[in-house]
Amino acid sequence: WARVAAKLPGRTNKDCRKRWINKVCGNLKRGAWDEDEDQRLRQAVSKYGQRWTLVASMVGSRSSDQCAKRWQHRLDPRLEHEDWTPEEDDLLLENVQTYGREWKFIQEEDFPTRSSNELKNR
């Protein structure tokens, strides 16, 4: 990947590798996850933790980025997927007025059972 990156100004080895894996090589599944993939992801995270390259190799059909996002935004058992309460809406508005669109910071401070993506999309 170093030789490829050398021919692409402003791109690192990692940039080139990620682009190849996620966009070019074509053997990764896109779109909705099925229950079998979710189950493999749960098993892989149980075995490897959040070492996403190892997790992705066990899942087989998704990239490390896809696995990380699926886990962090949907499957992590610490997340709550219930309807938002009016109190949560008020707290989110207050945080956005104070901190702007710092979703990760807001999530860590006041919404530990919601994903930063949920906050952004709310």
Long-range contacts (C-beta under 8 A, 24 or more apart in sequence): 18-65, 21-63, 21-64, 22-63, 22-65, 22-66, 28-61, 28-62, 28-63, 28-66, 29-61, 29-62, 33-62, 33-70, 37-61, 37-62, 38-70, 38-75, 41-67, 41-70, 41-71, 41-75, 42-75, 45-71, 45-75, 72-115, 72-117, 73-115, 73-117, 73-118, 74-115, 76-115, 78-112, 78-113, 79-113, 79-114, 79-115, 79-118, 80-113, 80-114, 84-122, 88-114, 89-122, 92-119, 92-122
